[in-house]
Amino acid sequence: LEKRALQNRYGLGVERVAAAEIGARAPLLDRGLEELVGATWSPRDGLVNPNAVRAWYRREAEAQGVRFENRHYVTGVETVQRAGAAGIVRAIAAVRVVELAHGGRGVDQEVLRNLLTTHHVPAAAAAREERIETGVVVNCLGAWAPIFSAKVGVADVTEPVRRQIALVDVHEEDRAPGVVLSELGMIVDPSGLYLHGEGPHVLAGYSTPDEPPGFDFGYDGAPFFEQEIWPRLAHRASSFERCGHVRGWAGLYAVTPDCSGIADRVAGFANLFEAHSFTGRGVMQSFGVGQAMAALVATGRYDGLDLSPLTRERFADPARWVREELHI
């Protein structure tokens, strides 16, 4: 509710819904509503498929002449000193990369998992090494941004934190009247649970508050669903009384101290920029961040959308933090 005035100032049309009206707006929610003081409803919100967005951007970029070097892992960075307006600064002259060999789907998945968790390329998985000269470098590696930052001597505040989600099967005969999975939209519960329709199922997630940071892709399976997700689902909706666990998976959030992203030119470098650590909101903010960073890289300044509050320098002064409480 605290964010509603700000959101509506930008024309989002977010409505406040009285507790007594929640069930009529969202028939799925039919339990424990007396605990709530109200809700917000944003009719312009929607769901996005991150893989589809990525594929579209890649396709459009390739149509305009962009070449993607897939399966390349940066192992080293070469820097030089340059004279700039603020004195002598460093510039990234080249990066050294290892191209991963193709070893078949099963082998590739194991190599990729090892690389993403240990940041080491086994000799048997390396096809060749290469040196790539660089005009501009943008660190947009998400949870792995600190790995690259360390290669140029920059200390990051970003931490990788595991998030687990599950697919839930809800038979039609067990659903409350009026519940249509494809019309659920996105529901975020005060308990930290979130859910939305996902094909014939419901996708539900819950972030355990004491999850330790680390590059962990392990999914805790049915026990996690039964202990953390199912009780919260059933507490708010009778449709989940007899639901079933289909499968699940885990991924990483890139989390900062104020749970907002980092975007700017990296101080002390002439040609190093960064845009990462959006704490699970990267796909939602990618369009605006991409446009803003393109202007900064091309012209040296922001044009229209000013991301300067997201500079990493803000973490030196908590008064400058861009605190975001609405994250899941």
Secondary structure, DSSP 8 states (H G I E B T S, - for coil): -TTHHHHHHTT---EEEEGGGHHHH-TT--SSGGG-SEEEE-TT-----HHHHHHHHHHHHHHTT----TTEEEEEEEEEEEEETTEEEEEEEEEEEEEE----HHHHHHHHHHHHHH----GGGEEEEEEEE-S-EEE--GGGHHHHHHHTT-----EEEEEEEEEEE--GGGS-TT--GGG--EEE-TTSEEEEEETTEEEEEE--TT--BS------HHHHIIIIIHHHHHHH-GGGTT-EEEEEEEEEEEE-TTS--EEEE-TTBSSEEEEE--TT-HHHHHHHHHHHHHHHHHHSS--SS--GGG-GGGGG-GGG--------
